[in-house]
Amino acid sequence: MGTLFEQSERDHFPVNFDEHEELCERFGATSAMEKLKVFEIMEYSRRTDALIDNGDRWDEQIGGIGEILKDISVVMDMMKVAYNENREWKVMMSTQNGDTNLRDTE
């Protein structure tokens, strides 16, 4: 639930030029087409990393919203119990005082 309220800035995972040059040298990519293929592979890797990161954050947010909804449900149940107890107390007091009009007064 940490990312729900304190979400850090997202990394955009840019394709690094220096890393691209290193990979081109490592795989022996010399032509423009080969270098472009290396860039495409790096871009696919970047997109995959970004999607995984986004999915992890989304899961944490949904988990956090679930916790908040559970807390709201508990509070609403407590309010319902308190309302019913107050209503029963009003009915009991009105019958003890001889009041036969048992309408709810809010």
Secondary structure, DSSP 8 states (H G I E B T S, - for coil): -HHHHS----------HHHHHHHHHHHT--SHHHHHHHHHHHHHHHHHHHHHHHHHHHHHHHHHHHHHHHHHHHHHHHHHHHHHHHHHHHHHHHHHTT--------
